[in-house]
């Protein structure tokens, strides 16, 4: 019964999600006139293109340190996960967590 309720709820949410694309218009929450929309397009065209880059050597070094720190953290977490998997496999081979205990 619980599985049927979960499946129904999932299908219901999926149906609402996909039907919302057909029900809602492109600018459904905004009432923008054609003139306002053209002004926004002109303003966007007039703006300079911003190129993201570090301003000085300190910011550049900070970016490299951050990326290196993130990769080191990922490698350490993968290592810990591998150790946990090895321990679980070892306990499984010993039948330590089996349902039949003597």
C-alpha positions in Angstrom: 0.0 0.0 0.0 2.8 2.4 0.9 4.6 1.7 -2.4 1.4 2.4 -4.3 1.1 5.8 -2.5 4.7 6.7 -3.2 4.3 5.7 -6.9 1.1 7.7 -7.2 2.7 10.7 -5.6 5.8 10.5 -7.8 3.6 10.2 -11.0 1.5 13.1 -9.8 4.5 15.3 -9.3 6.0 14.4 -12.6 2.7 15.1 -14.4 2.5 18.5 -12.8 6.1 19.3 -13.7 5.7 18.3 -17.3 2.3 19.9 -17.8 3.6 23.2 -16.3 5.6 23.7 -19.5 2.4 23.7 -21.5 0.2 25.7 -19.1 2.6 28.5 -18.3 3.6 31.0 -20.9 7.2 32.3 -21.4 6.7 35.5 -19.3 3.7 34.3 -17.3 4.7 36.1 -14.1 5.7 39.4 -15.7 3.5 41.8 -17.5 6.1 43.5 -19.7 5.0 45.6 -22.6 6.8 45.4 -26.0 8.5 48.8 -25.4 9.9 47.7 -22.1 11.2 44.5 -23.5 12.9 46.3 -26.4 14.5 48.7 -24.0 15.9 45.8 -22.0 17.3 44.3 -25.1 19.0 47.6 -26.1 20.5 48.0 -22.6 21.9 44.5 -22.7 23.4 45.1 -26.1 25.0 48.4 -25.0 26.7 46.9 -22.0 30.3 45.9 -22.2 31.2 42.3 -22.0 32.7 41.4 -18.7 35.6 38.9 -18.8 36.0 37.1 -15.5 39.6 36.8 -14.5 41.7 37.4 -11.4 42.6 41.0 -10.8 46.1 40.4 -9.4 48.6 37.6 -8.6 47.1 37.1 -5.1 43.7 36.3 -6.5 45.2 34.0 -9.1 47.2 32.1 -6.5 44.1 31.9 -4.3 42.1 30.3 -7.1 44.9 27.6 -7.7 45.1 26.9 -3.9 41.4 26.5 -3.7 41.2 24.1 -6.6 44.1 22.1 -5.3 42.5 21.9 -1.8 39.2 20.7 -3.3 41.0 17.9 -5.3 42.9 16.9 -2.2 39.7 16.7 -0.2 38.1 14.6 -2.9 41.0 12.2 -3.0 41.0 11.8 0.8 37.2 11.2 0.9 37.6 8.5 -1.8 40.4 6.9 0.1 38.3 6.8 3.3 35.4 5.4 1.3 37.6 2.6 -0.1 38.8 1.7 3.4 35.2 1.5 4.6 34.3 -0.7 1.7 37.2 -3.0 2.3 36.2 -3.3 6.0 32.6 -4.2 5.0 33.9 -6.8 2.6 36.1 -8.3 5.3 33.2 -8.5 7.7 31.0 -10.0 5.0 33.6 -12.8 4.2 33.7 -13.6 8.0 29.9 -13.8 8.1 30.1 -11.4 11.0 26.8 -9.6 10.1 24.9 -12.7 9.1 21.3 -13.2 10.3 22.1 -16.7 11.7 24.1 -16.2 14.9 25.1 -19.2 17.0 
